[in-house]
Structures are given as C-alpha cells and as structure tokens.
Amino acid sequence: MSWKKVKLGDVCIIEKGKTGILKAVAGEFPLVVTAEERKSHNEFQFDNDAVIIPLVSGTGHGHASIKRIHFQSGKFALGSILCAVIPKDKSILNAEYLFRFLNLNKERELVDRMKGMANVTLPIKEIAQIEIPLPSLKDQDKFVKKYGLLETDSEDISIELTHQLDLVKKLRQKFLQDAFKGKLVKQNLKDGNANELLNKIISEKGIEKMQLKSEEIPFFIPENWVWCKLGDIAILKSGNQYSYSKVENGIMFIKVGDMNLSGNEIEIATSSTYFERTSVNKRDLIITGSIIFPKRGGAIATNKRRTVLKEPILVDSNTMAVIPSIEISFNYFLYWFGEIDLSKLGNDGIIPQVNNKDLNPIIFPLPPLSEQNRIVQKLDELMQYCNDLEASIKQSQQQNEKLLQQVLREALRGEGKE
C-alpha cells in the first residue's frame, strides 16, 4: 500500500529551547542557534536526534521567513527562539528523514504556517499539525542515503560554480586594474597630456595642488598621465539634519538606510521623506554628478555607494558626497571610486568616521579626457561580459538546486510501496 501520512504532534515531541543566546556560557556542549554554525554552552538540554526549527522570522519585522533548519544529535543545548522536534519512537521515524523532508518542504510546511503582522512567529501548535509521509523505516533509511549521495554530487557542482563566480570576480578586478594602469586601451599621442587637464581643474577650483611624495606612488602609469590626489580633482560634502517643510513629492532626502535598497543609482531608491523645493537652500543640495556613501559608524563597512544623476538631492548627516570635477569623465571616476575600500578608512576614533582628511589624500591616476572616455567604453563592454558570465553561472546554480529538490521530491511522492 501507499505510504500513510501522520501528524508530527502524534509521532514527535516538540519542545522549545531554554537557553538565552546572550546568557550562554561557553562550554563543551553544542548550542544550536539560528545561524549555520553552532555556539557552545556548559549545560545540555537534549540528548537525542532532533530536527531544530526556528520559531521567529529570519528576516525581521513583518516578513515570514526561515533561512535554515538544523539536524542535531547527541547532547546539545538549544536557543530559546528555536524548538526541537524529536521522534517518540526511533523504530517508526528516523529524525534525519524528518529533517530532509522538512528541509525540502520548508516554505510550504513551515514558512506558510507563520503568524503575526509585525513580530512573525511559528507557533509550536502549527508545527504539530504538519503531515508527513511515513514509509517503512527501511525506506526512510534508503531515502536518507539517496539524499546524501545526491547532495554530495550537487555540492560538488555547487563548489565548482562558486569557484567560477570567484574567477569572474577576479577577472573583473583585473580589467579595472589594467584600466587604471593605462593597459586597457592603446595610448594615443593625440590625446595630449593630463597635466594640462589637472592644471585647468586646479585653477578652476582656486586651490594649490596637494603635495605628492614619490613613495606614495603605487605603480607606473603612461607618460601622458599624471598622479594627483582626490582633493585636487573633487569636492567632498557632508549632509545634515534638516527642518525643511515635508511634502509628498519634492527634493528627495536620502538617509544611510536608503542605500541598502537594490540598484546602483540613488534616483531609483525609495525615500520616505521629501522636502518642499522652494524651502530648500541650494547650498545644501548634493548636485548631479555626485557619489554618496556612508561616513559614520558601522555603515562604513558596508561599502555602499550610490550615484546622483537625475536631479539634486539632500542627504543626512551620516552621509557624504564626493563630487568630481566636470572636466573629468564621471563614469571613469565612478569606476575608480568604486574600488576604494571605505571600511579601511576612518578608524581613528571609537566610532568609525570618514572625513575629508581620510579621502582627500587618496591618489588618483588621471589620464587625458579622451582616453578616459575610451577606457569607460571598454570597461562598459568588459563589465557587461562579466555580468553575463555571472548571470549564466548563477542560473546554473539555481538549476542545480532545483534539480536536486525535484529528484528528492519525486522520491517522496509515494514511490515506496509496502
């Protein structure tokens, strides 16, 4: 006959964890938490094979999500926001089989049962209602072995695809390195000398060229290029907290948190705050042709940056803008600035903060303008090539995962007969 179905509450003990993660005392026993890696504790709560399920959403406020479930055996402690599902009779139900089943059907059986509008949780009584197919213990063991073999093959493929993604990343970095060393496009004597361009920019800014020591130069560049410093060719500007009149549609006000949104251009980000255009002081505006980025606290480490291209905006006091000279190709500057690791700057104080003193001295390889444009055109082509490669590899990763899931689900659709 076909495999019968049983409710978890009838065949398993479901018990909530008792260990507060922050109160755990490091010890000899694994402490299972929501993260992939275990912590440790000096006491254990369970001594059994168990499936561990988080009871709270893994992505925060108002969104139902479970990133992972765990299989744990032996003596272990369990965090208080998770529960252990333990078979009552091991001669009837293999805990690893249960883990594999729930892992395959996590979205339907677990996530879809989560409750709450703000604090989204998974009630234990809902877990108890989950129905699972229950083949013979022999068939359960066969399934676990089959899963393991398929998972190993799939993991080997996944490792290779991850390696390919890493190679694409390195290829992208190599293209950029060649670009800023003058090796990406052919030199042309008709381009002129970048010294003239630099002198023009400095003259227009009304400043003196910043001193550049020979030991600061990291590599050779073509003879008609020139090394300069960021402060020579760009302006840095910080935001503020403003008391302008708020409206539904006006001057966009960007906060650091808005930079977490997807996309590379700030104009496509969604902001909850706009200011009345007529009330805004023009001196406060971050003009088009700027790049904004976090300047304070842990946000610096995110290396987020966005461009301002369509119209001027305002930014908060945790945000800074770098505005390159209009005599320089914005996209050439953007490619270069995108390689600056902001997380390595501004660590002098208790709270990390990037200031003009950190950014102005950064040295910048300046080619003639016509060569900048050729470099940008070539980089655009090469970056698109890398993007296409990356997209193809990621598609293969998804197909690999889907194939594994499909094969295993087929094995759970009553193939087994008793």
ROMARDREN-828993 format. One record per residue (C-alpha): residue number from 1; x, y negated, z. Coordinates in nm, 2 decimals, padded with zeros to 4 digits. Each point is the difference from the previous one (the first is absolute). Layout:
N
  lose       u       v       w
   NUM       X       Y       Z
...
***
This chain:
418
  lose       u       v       w
     1   00.00   00.00   00.00
     2   00.10  -00.36  -00.03
     3   00.18  -00.18   00.27
     4  -00.23  -00.13   00.27
     5   00.01  -00.35   00.13
     6   00.03  -00.10   00.37
     7   00.00  -00.33   00.19
     8   00.32  -00.10   00.17
     9  -00.18  -00.05   00.33
    10  -00.10   00.36   00.00
    11   00.35   00.15  -00.06
    12   00.23  -00.27   00.14
    13   00.07  -00.19   00.32
    14   00.03  -00.38  -00.08
    15   00.19  -00.19   00.26
    16   00.11  -00.37   00.01
    17   00.36  -00.08   00.08
    18   00.09  -00.14   00.34
    19   00.34  -00.17  -00.05
    20   00.01  -00.38  -00.05
    21   00.26  -00.05  -00.27
    22   00.16  -00.30   00.18
    23   00.00   00.17   00.33
    24   00.17   00.32  -00.12
    25   00.32   00.10   00.17
    26   00.26   00.15  -00.24
    27   00.05   00.37   00.08
    28   00.03   00.35  -00.14
    29  -00.35   00.04  -00.15
    30  -00.12  -00.13  -00.34
    31  -00.25  -00.29   00.03
    32  -00.23   00.00  -00.31
    33  -00.10  -00.35  -00.11
    34  -00.16  -00.14  -00.31
    35   00.34  -00.06  -00.17
    36   00.16   00.29  -00.20
    37   00.29   00.04   00.25
    38  -00.05   00.13   00.35
    39   00.09  -00.19   00.31
    40   00.08   00.18   00.33
    41  -00.15   00.02   00.35
    42   00.11   00.16   00.33
    43  -00.33   00.19   00.04
    44  -00.21   00.22  -00.23
    45  -00.37   00.01  -00.03
    46  -00.05   00.29  -00.24
    47   00.18   00.34  -00.06
    48  -00.16   00.13  -00.32
    49  -00.03  -00.03  -00.38
    50  -00.21  -00.31  -00.08
    51  -00.12  -00.24  -00.27
    52   00.05  -00.36   00.11
    53  -00.25  -00.26  -00.12
    54   00.02  -00.38   00.06
    55  -00.32  -00.14   00.15
    56   00.06  -00.36  -00.12
    57   00.04  -00.16  -00.34
    58   00.35   00.00  -00.14
    59  -00.03  -00.33  -00.18
    60  -00.15  -00.23   00.26
    61  -00.31  -00.22   00.04
    62  -00.31   00.10  -00.18
    63   00.14   00.26  -00.24
    64  -00.04   00.38   00.03
    65   00.33   00.18  -00.07
    66   00.20   00.29   00.13
    67   00.36   00.01  -00.13
    68   00.09   00.34   00.12
    69  -00.09   00.30   00.22
    70   00.25   00.23   00.17
    71   00.06   00.36   00.07
    72   00.17   00.06   00.34
    73   00.09   00.32   00.18
    74   00.14   00.09   00.34
    75   00.01  -00.24   00.30
    76  -00.07  -00.36  -00.09
    77  -00.14  -00.33   00.12
    78  -00.27  -00.19  -00.19
    79  -00.06  -00.37  -00.04
    80  -00.33  -00.13   00.14
    81  -00.13  -00.12  -00.34
    82   00.02   00.35  -00.15
    83  -00.16   00.34   00.07
    84   00.11   00.36  -00.02
    85  -00.22   00.25  -00.18
    86   00.09   00.35   00.13
    87  -00.16   00.33  -00.12
    88  -00.17   00.18   00.28
    89   00.09   00.34  -00.14
    90   00.32   00.04  -00.21
    91  -00.12   00.34  -00.13
    92  -00.28  -00.19  -00.18
    93   00.15  -00.34  -00.09
    94   00.36  -00.08  -00.09
    95   00.08  -00.36   00.11
    96   00.23  -00.06  -00.30
    97  -00.27   00.11  -00.24
    98  -00.23  -00.25   00.17
    99   00.27  -00.27  -00.03
   100   00.04   00.07  -00.37
   101  -00.38  -00.01  -00.06
   102  -00.05  -00.33   00.19
   103   00.31  -00.16  -00.17
   104  -00.14   00.09  -00.34
   105  -00.34  -00.14   00.08
   106   00.10  -00.28   00.23
   107  -00.19  -00.28  -00.18
   108  -00.33   00.19  -00.01
   109   00.01   00.18   00.33
   110   00.17  -00.25   00.22
   111   00.01  -00.35  -00.14
   112  -00.36   00.01  -00.12
   113  -00.11   00.08   00.36
   114   00.17  -00.31   00.15
   115  -00.23  -00.24   00.18
   116   00.00  -00.38   00.08
   117   00.00  -00.33  -00.18
   118   00.31  -00.16   00.17
   119   00.17   00.27   00.21
   120  -00.03   00.30  -00.22
   121   00.03   00.33   00.19
   122  -00.06   00.37  -00.06
   123  -00.23   00.15   00.27
   124   00.09   00.34   00.13
   125  -00.36   00.11  -00.04
   126   00.03  -00.07  -00.37
   127   00.31   00.22  -00.03
   128  -00.20   00.28   00.17
   129  -00.26  -00.02  -00.28
   130   00.26   00.07  -00.28
   131  -00.07   00.32  -00.18
   132   00.29   00.21  -00.13
   133   00.01   00.32  -00.21
   134   00.11   00.29   00.21
   135   00.16   00.28  -00.19
   136   00.15   00.30   00.17
   137   00.32  -00.06   00.19
   138   00.19   00.19  -00.27
   139  -00.14  -00.24  -00.27
   140   00.08  -00.30   00.23
   141   00.36   00.12   00.02
   142   00.02   00.05  -00.37
   143  -00.13  -00.35  -00.06
   144   00.26  -00.15   00.24
   145   00.28   00.18  -00.18
   146  -00.13  -00.11  -00.34
   147  -00.03  -00.36   00.12
   148   00.36   00.01   00.13
   149   00.14   00.13  -00.33
   150  -00.20  -00.25  -00.21
   151   00.09  -00.28   00.24
   152   00.37   00.09  -00.03
   153  -00.02  -00.01  -00.38
   154  -00.19  -00.32   00.01
   155   00.25  -00.15   00.25
   156   00.29   00.09  -00.23
   157  -00.17  -00.19  -00.28
   158  -00.08  -00.29   00.23
   159   00.36  -00.03   00.11
   160   00.11  -00.01  -00.37
   161  -00.25  -00.26  -00.08
   162   00.10  -00.21   00.30
   163   00.36   00.03  -00.12
   164  -00.11  -00.13  -00.34
   165  -00.17  -00.30   00.16
   166   00.32  -00.07   00.19
   167   00.19   00.01  -00.33
   168  -00.24  -00.25  -00.15
   169   00.05  -00.23   00.29
   170   00.37   00.02  -00.04
   171  -00.03  -00.06  -00.37
   172  -00.21  -00.31   00.07
   173   00.27  -00.13   00.24
   174   00.27   00.08  -00.26
   175  -00.18  -00.21  -00.26
   176  -00.03  -00.29   00.24
   177   00.37   00.02   00.11
   178   00.11   00.00  -00.36
   179  -00.23  -00.30  -00.07
   180   00.16  -00.21   00.28
   181   00.35   00.10  -00.11
   182  -00.05  -00.11  -00.36
   183   00.01   00.35  -00.13
   184  -00.36   00.05  -00.11
   185  -00.01  -00.22  -00.32
   186   00.27  -00.11  -00.24
   187   00.18  -00.32   00.07
   188  -00.05  -00.28  -00.25
   189   00.24  -00.30  -00.02
   190  -00.29  -00.21  -00.13
   191  -00.16   00.02   00.35
   192   00.24  -00.26   00.13
   193   00.14  -00.01   00.36
   194  -00.22   00.04   00.31
   195   00.22  -00.26   00.18
   196  -00.18  -00.27  -00.20
   197  -00.34   00.14   00.11
   198   00.11   00.01   00.36
   199   00.13  -00.36  -00.01
   200  -00.33  -00.11  -00.14
   201  -00.20   00.17   00.27
   202   00.22  -00.14   00.28
   203  -00.02  -00.35  -00.15
   204  -00.38   00.02  -00.02
   205  -00.02   00.12   00.36
   206   00.24  -00.28   00.11
   207   00.22   00.23   00.21
   208   00.36   00.11   00.02
   209   00.09   00.35  -00.12
   210   00.04   00.24   00.29
   211   00.35   00.12   00.06
   212   00.07   00.35  -00.13
   213   00.30   00.20   00.12
   214   00.18   00.25  -00.22
   215  -00.05   00.27   00.26
   216  -00.38  -00.04  -00.02
   217  -00.01   00.11  -00.37
   218  -00.11   00.37  -00.01
   219   00.08   00.08  -00.37
   220   00.11  -00.15  -00.33
   221  -00.25  -00.17  -00.23
   222   00.05  -00.13  -00.36
   223   00.21  -00.31  -00.05
   224  -00.29  -00.21  -00.11
   225  -00.20   00.09   00.32
   226   00.05  -00.18   00.33
   227  -00.03   00.11   00.36
   228  -00.20  -00.24   00.22
   229  -00.21   00.02   00.32
   230  -00.37   00.02   00.04
   231  -00.01  -00.34   00.16
   232   00.15  -00.15  -00.32
   233  -00.28   00.12  -00.23
   234  -00.30   00.04   00.22
   235  -00.21  -00.17   00.27
   236  -00.12   00.18   00.31
   237  -00.32  -00.11   00.17
   238  -00.19   00.14   00.30
   239  -00.37   00.00   00.06
   240  -00.20  -00.13   00.30
   241  -00.33   00.03   00.19
   242  -00.24  -00.24  -00.16
   243  -00.32  -00.16   00.12
   244  -00.15  -00.08  -00.34
   245  -00.37   00.04  -00.07
   246  -00.09   00.36  -00.09
   247  -00.21   00.07  -00.30
   248  -00.10   00.31  -00.20
   249   00.21  -00.08  -00.30
   250   00.29  -00.25   00.00
   251   00.37   00.01   00.07
   252   00.09   00.36   00.09
   253   00.17   00.04   00.35
   254   00.22   00.31   00.01
   255   00.10   00.16   00.33
   256   00.27   00.26   00.04
   257  -00.26   00.27   00.03
   258  -00.13  -00.08  -00.34
   259   00.33   00.12  -00.15
   260  -00.09   00.36   00.09
   261  -00.25   00.00  -00.28
   262   00.09   00.18  -00.32
   263   00.13  -00.18  -00.30
   264   00.31  -00.21  -00.08
   265  -00.18  -00.33  -00.05
   266  -00.13  -00.20   00.29
   267  -00.29  -00.13  -00.20
   268  -00.16   00.34  -00.02
   269   00.01   00.04   00.38
   270  -00.31  -00.06   00.20
   271   00.01  -00.27   00.27
   272  -00.27  -00.07   00.25
   273   00.09  -00.37   00.02
   274  -00.02  -00.28  -00.24
   275   00.04  -00.37   00.06
   276  -00.18  -00.30  -00.16
   277   00.22  -00.12  -00.28
   278  -00.06  -00.37   00.06
   279   00.11   00.03   00.37
   280   00.33   00.18  -00.07
   281   00.32  -00.21   00.01
   282   00.19   00.08  -00.32
   283   00.33   00.02   00.19
   284  -00.12   00.31   00.18
   285  -00.07   00.19  -00.32
   286   00.22   00.29  -00.12
   287   00.02  -00.08  -00.37
   288  -00.03   00.25  -00.29
   289   00.33   00.16  -00.09
   290   00.06   00.10   00.36
   291   00.06   00.33   00.18
   292  -00.14   00.04   00.35
   293   00.12   00.25   00.27
   294  -00.03   00.06   00.38
   295   00.25  -00.21   00.20
   296  -00.06   00.11   00.36
   297  -00.03   00.31   00.22
   298  -00.04   00.36  -00.11
   299  -00.16  -00.10  -00.33
   300   00.34  -00.09  -00.14
   301   00.09   00.37   00.00
   302  -00.29   00.07  -00.25
   303   00.19  -00.19  -00.27
   304  -00.33  -00.12  -00.14
   305   00.00  -00.28  -00.25
   306  -00.25  -00.14  -00.23
   307   00.01  -00.26  -00.29
   308  -00.20  -00.32  -00.03
   309  -00.08  -00.04  -00.37
   310  -00.35  -00.13  -00.06
   311  -00.05  -00.29   00.23
   312   00.15  -00.14   00.32
   313  -00.08   00.16   00.34
   314   00.06  -00.05   00.37
   315   00.17   00.25   00.22
   316   00.02   00.05   00.38
   317   00.29  -00.07   00.23
   318   00.12   00.36  -00.02
   319   00.05  -00.04  -00.37
   320   00.28  -00.16  -00.21
   321   00.02  -00.09  -00.37
   322   00.30   00.00  -00.23
   323  -00.04  -00.24  -00.29
   324   00.26   00.05  -00.28
   325   00.09  -00.29  -00.23
   326  -00.22  -00.04  -00.31
   327   00.33   00.01  -00.19
   328   00.03   00.37   00.08
   329  -00.21   00.28  -00.14
   330  -00.25   00.08   00.28
   331  -00.01   00.37  -00.10
   332   00.38   00.03   00.01
   333   00.00  -00.15   00.35
   334  -00.29   00.22   00.10
   335   00.19   00.32  -00.11
   336   00.30  -00.12   00.20
   337  -00.18  -00.11   00.31
   338  -00.20   00.33   00.00
   339   00.33   00.18   00.08
   340   00.08  -00.21   00.31
   341  -00.06   00.20   00.32
   342  -00.17  -00.24   00.23
   343   00.01   00.25   00.29
   344   00.38  -00.05   00.02
   345  -00.04  -00.37   00.06
   346  -00.12  -00.21   00.30
   347   00.10   00.24   00.28
   348   00.18  -00.25   00.22
   349  -00.28  -00.06   00.25
   350  -00.23   00.22   00.21
   351  -00.27  -00.03  -00.27
   352   00.14   00.04  -00.35
   353  -00.05  -00.32  -00.21
   354   00.13  -00.09  -00.35
   355   00.10  -00.36  -00.03
   356   00.17  -00.23  -00.26
   357   00.33   00.08   00.16
   358  -00.05   00.37  -00.09
   359  -00.11  -00.05  -00.35
   360   00.18  -00.31  -00.14
   361   00.35   00.16   00.01
   362  -00.11   00.31  -00.20
   363   00.21   00.00  -00.32
   364  -00.18   00.01  -00.33
   365   00.14   00.10  -00.35
   366  -00.12  -00.27  -00.24
   367   00.02   00.08  -00.38
   368  -00.09  -00.26  -00.27
   369  -00.37  -00.04  -00.04
   370  -00.03   00.17  -00.34
   371   00.18   00.31   00.14
   372  -00.23   00.00   00.31
   373  -00.29   00.02  -00.24
   374   00.16   00.29  -00.19
   375   00.07   00.18   00.33
   376  -00.36  -00.04   00.11
   377  -00.13   00.14  -00.33
   378   00.23   00.30   00.02
   379  -00.08   00.06   00.37
   380  -00.38  -00.02  -00.07
   381   00.05   00.28  -00.26
   382   00.21   00.21   00.23
   383  -00.22  -00.05   00.30
   384  -00.30   00.10  -00.20
   385   00.19   00.31  -00.11
   386   00.07   00.08   00.37
   387  -00.36  -00.06   00.09
   388  -00.12   00.24  -00.27
   389   00.24   00.26   00.12
   390  -00.11  -00.05   00.36
   391  -00.36   00.02  -00.09
   392   00.05   00.32  -00.19
   393   00.19   00.16   00.29
   394  -00.27  -00.10   00.25
   395  -00.26   00.14  -00.23
   396   00.19   00.33   00.00
   397   00.01  -00.01   00.38
   398  -00.38  -00.05   00.02
   399  -00.05   00.29  -00.25
   400   00.23   00.22   00.20
   401  -00.19  -00.07   00.32
   402  -00.34   00.04  -00.17
   403   00.10   00.33  -00.16
   404   00.11   00.14   00.34
   405  -00.32  -00.12   00.16
   406  -00.22   00.15  -00.28
   407   00.17   00.34   00.01
   408  -00.04   00.02   00.37
   409  -00.36  -00.11   00.00
   410  -00.07   00.27  -00.26
   411   00.14   00.25   00.25
   412  -00.26  -00.12   00.26
   413  -00.30   00.03  -00.22
   414  -00.10   00.35   00.09
   415   00.26   00.18  -00.21
   416   00.05   00.23   00.29
   417  -00.24   00.29   00.03
   418  -00.05   00.23   00.29
***
